Amino acid sequence: RSVIVVGERRRVVGTLSDGDIRKALLDHRLLTTPVHQVMNLNFIALTPGEESRAQALFDQEHVFLIPLLDEAGRLVKILTAY
């Protein structure tokens, strides 16, 4: 349902869901459109030690995954709703 987009220096820069892709297609964008033009830049992320907040965020924000990021913004773990 979603992927995490990683950029330079292995930093997480966004997420891309099937809904983001559907919206792009409805906006007449092609499947060749660069990911950075359709990905979500305002994604929800947590840091180590905040994992207990994940379930409430899954319920409130209706997201299926939350990246757990270190202090440099690099992916440590993927928290999933299921």
PyMOL commands that set and color helices and strands:
alter all, ss='L'
color gray80, all
select helices_A, chain A and resi 8-10+18-26+35-37+51-61
alter helices_A, ss='H'
color red, helices_A
select strands_A, chain A and resi 2-6+12-17+65-69+75-80
alter strands_A, ss='S'
color yellow, strands_A
deselect
rebuild
show_as cartoon
